[in-house]
Amino acid sequence: MTASALRALLTSGRVTHVPGVHDPMTAALAVAAGHRAVHLSSVAVSATMLGRPDLGFVHATQIADRAATLAPALRGTPLLADADTGYGNPEHAVWTGLAYSRAGISGLHLEDRVSPKRYGHPAGTEVIETGLAAAKIQALADQVPELAIIARTDAYAVHGLGDTIARCVAYAGAGADAVCPDGVRDAGELAAISRALPGVPLVINRSEAAADVPTWTDAELAEAGVRLVLHPVAALLAAMRAASVTYRAIADTGNAESVERMPWATFTTLTGQDDTLDADARYVPARLQT
């Protein structure tokens, strides 16, 4: 899949909310709900595949492998994936981009954090030199043009608005399709970033991992230049909560009757069971069907 559908959302002039998915079932649910793009985060892959935190336990290969399983359920809906820091230098970032493209990913976001993440620093964040981060973006834009690139900067927490704007300008100049100024919590500051980047869409991350995320309206976000709002783990956390309640009910009462659940017929429809059985009936002679 090319980046055209995702780039169209970035240039549409309206705000699009992009929920996180982590397997084919959640991908199918997101598409059924009418979402026009979905997101795959390293947090979700690390948690659901390994039961580990997002601290470098998964790599580009695992993200691409998981993404490849989502494509049939997405039915052409563009997938934006977490590419961490590109997992190395500019050529490593290119390898990551190529692997993502082969897996059916439409776009990625690349951050300018130091890797591996170092703690003890303000807000737990350190960022690499602007030129190196821009070089990764330029290498990706040059060699993997079929991917939309969102450049994320974490500079705000440690260097403030001025450096954030300078980095966003540099990353857009290197070929990023959009920028994500992570940590900015003021609509006026978002608007200032947007004014410094005429025609460059902004992306924000509305994750439960962040504290005090403002609840701006879509109109306020659109006016500030925001075009995509990511919700990377909302559905995952809701699913974990529902599973926890179900397991507790079974432990306490011996059944899950008190818990609201998806009807079995809805579940089998979501998995495509009827379509699969129909296909079997078309291709397998009746005398061989059992």
C-alpha positions, 0 to 999 in steps of 0.5 A, a space after each residue: 500500500 502506498 502512502 497516498 491515502 495517509 497523505 490525503 488525510 494529512 492534507 485534508 484540512 480536518 482532524 482525523 482520530 487514529 486509534 491503536 490496533 494490535 492484532 487482526 481482530 482489533 484492526 477489523 473492529 476499528 475499520 467496522 467503526 469507520 476509522 479512516 486510519 489506524 496506528 500500531 505502536 511498539 508499546 502494544 506489540 511489546 505488551 501483547 507479544 512479549 508481556 514487556 514494557 516499551 523499553 527496546 524489547 521489540 525491533 523493526 522486524 517484530 513491528 513489521 511482522 505484526 503489521 503484515 497480519 493486519 493487512 487483510 483485516 484493514 481492507 485498504 485502511 492506511 496503517 501508521 506504525 511506530 518506528 521508534 528512532 529508526 533503530 540506528 543510523 540513517 541506513 538502519 532507518 531506511 532498512 526499517 522503512 523498507 521492511 515496513 513498506 513490504 509489510 503493508 504499512 502506509 506511514 511511520 513516525 520517527 522520533 529524535 530521542 537518544 536510544 536506548 532511552 536514558 532515565 534520570 534526565 528531565 522528563 526521562 528524555 534526551 534527544 539526539 543532535 538535530 542534524 543526525 535526526 534530520 539525516 534519518 528523515 532525509 534518507 527515508 524520504 529519498 529511499 522509501 518514498 512510498 511511506 509517509 513520514 511523521 517526524 516526532 521531536 521530544 525536545 520540548 520537555 528538555 529544551 522548550 518551544 524554541 528548539 522544538 520549532 527549530 527541529 520541526 522546521 529542520 525535519 520538514 525541510 528534510 522531507 517529513 510529511 508532518 511533524 509531531 511536537 510531543 509534549 506540547 500542551 498549549 494550543 497557542 504553542 501548537 499554533 506557533 509551531 504551525 505558523 513556523 511551518 506553513 503547509 506542514 501538518 501537525 500530529 499529536 499523541 493523545 496517549 494515556 502514558 502522558 500526564 495531563 493531556 488536554 481535551 481540545 476540541 477538534 475545531 481547536 486542534 484544526 485551527 492550531 494546524 493539527 491533522 492527526 490525533 493518535 490514540 495508541 493504547 486506548 483500545 488496548 487498555 480497555 481490552 485489558 480492563 475487560 479481560 481483568 474483570 472477566 477473569 475475576 468474575 470467573 474466579 469469584 463466581 465460576 462463570 462470566 455471566 455478569 460481564 458484558 461480552 461480544 455475542 458469539 455470532 458477532 465474533 464469528 462474523 468478525 473472524 470471517 467464519 461464514 465467508 470461509 465456509 462459503 468459500 469451502 462450499 464453492 471449491 470443495 465438491 459436495 461429496 467430499 464435504 463432511 
